[in-house]
Amino acid sequence: MRWAAVLLLGLAACGPVSPERAAERCEERARAAQGPQIGLSLGANSKSGPVASGSIAITSDAIRGRDPLEVYESCVFGLTGEMPIRPVRLR
């Protein structure tokens, strides 16, 4: 019986996504489609002194040159089965 409860919880996690949550998730994907995401962190600590780290990430959408608006709309449609409830916010 335990496995049945785990299965039901797993299926509940795959349920419908709210339009607002879909918009948030898909905006992140659309922003990533704009091009490489570059991060740089600088700092210091009392034990080792200066610390620096960096990262770069690029999505397949960015590599293919997909329009971020199209990425957003198709993502929301894929998650909800409906068109977006609001325009994309690409900060």
C-alpha positions as CSV (number, residue, x, y, z in Angstrom):
1,M,0.0,0.0,0.0
2,R,2.9,2.3,0.6
3,W,3.9,2.3,-3.0
4,A,0.4,3.3,-4.0
5,A,0.6,6.5,-1.8
6,V,4.0,7.3,-3.4
7,L,2.5,6.7,-6.9
8,L,-0.4,9.0,-6.2
9,L,1.8,11.8,-4.8
10,G,4.0,11.5,-8.0
11,L,1.0,11.7,-10.2
12,A,-0.3,14.8,-8.3
13,A,3.0,16.5,-9.0
14,C,2.3,16.1,-12.7
15,G,-1.0,17.9,-12.5
16,P,-2.0,21.0,-14.3
17,V,0.2,24.1,-13.9
18,S,-1.5,27.4,-13.1
19,P,-1.3,30.1,-15.9
20,E,0.6,32.4,-13.6
21,R,3.2,29.7,-12.6
22,A,3.6,28.7,-16.3
23,A,4.3,32.4,-17.1
24,E,7.0,32.6,-14.5
25,R,8.7,29.4,-15.6
26,C,8.5,30.2,-19.2
27,E,9.8,33.8,-18.7
28,E,13.0,32.3,-17.3
29,R,13.3,30.1,-20.4
30,A,12.6,33.1,-22.7
31,R,15.2,35.2,-21.0
32,A,17.7,32.4,-21.4
33,A,16.9,32.3,-25.2
34,Q,18.1,35.9,-25.5
35,G,21.8,34.7,-25.4
36,P,24.5,33.5,-23.1
37,Q,24.0,34.0,-19.4
38,I,27.2,35.1,-17.7
39,G,27.8,35.2,-14.0
40,L,30.7,36.5,-12.0
41,S,31.2,36.4,-8.2
42,L,33.9,38.2,-6.3
43,G,34.4,38.1,-2.5
44,A,36.9,37.6,0.3
45,N,37.0,35.6,3.5
46,S,39.3,35.6,6.5
47,K,40.8,32.2,5.9
48,S,41.8,32.1,2.2
49,G,41.5,35.8,1.2
50,P,40.1,36.8,-2.2
51,V,37.7,34.5,-3.9
52,A,36.4,34.7,-7.5
53,S,34.2,32.4,-9.6
54,G,32.5,32.6,-12.9
55,S,30.0,30.8,-15.0
56,I,28.6,30.9,-18.5
57,A,25.5,29.1,-19.7
58,I,23.7,29.0,-23.1
59,T,20.5,27.2,-24.0
60,S,19.7,25.3,-27.1
61,D,17.0,28.0,-27.8
62,A,19.8,30.6,-27.8
63,I,22.1,28.6,-30.0
64,R,19.3,28.1,-32.6
65,G,18.4,31.8,-32.5
66,R,14.8,31.2,-31.4
67,D,12.7,34.3,-30.8
68,P,12.3,34.7,-27.0
69,L,8.6,35.6,-27.5
70,E,8.0,32.4,-29.5
71,V,9.8,30.4,-26.8
72,Y,7.6,31.9,-24.1
73,E,4.3,31.3,-26.0
74,S,5.1,27.8,-26.9
75,C,6.3,27.0,-23.4
76,V,3.1,28.3,-21.8
77,F,1.0,26.5,-24.3
78,G,2.9,23.3,-23.6
79,L,2.4,23.6,-19.9
80,T,-1.2,24.8,-19.8
81,G,-2.8,24.0,-23.2
82,E,-3.7,27.7,-23.5
83,M,-2.0,30.8,-24.8
84,P,-0.3,33.1,-22.2
85,I,-2.5,35.2,-19.9
86,R,-0.1,38.1,-20.0
87,P,2.8,39.4,-22.1
88,V,6.3,38.1,-21.4
89,R,8.5,40.3,-19.2
90,L,12.1,40.1,-20.4
91,R,14.0,42.2,-17.9
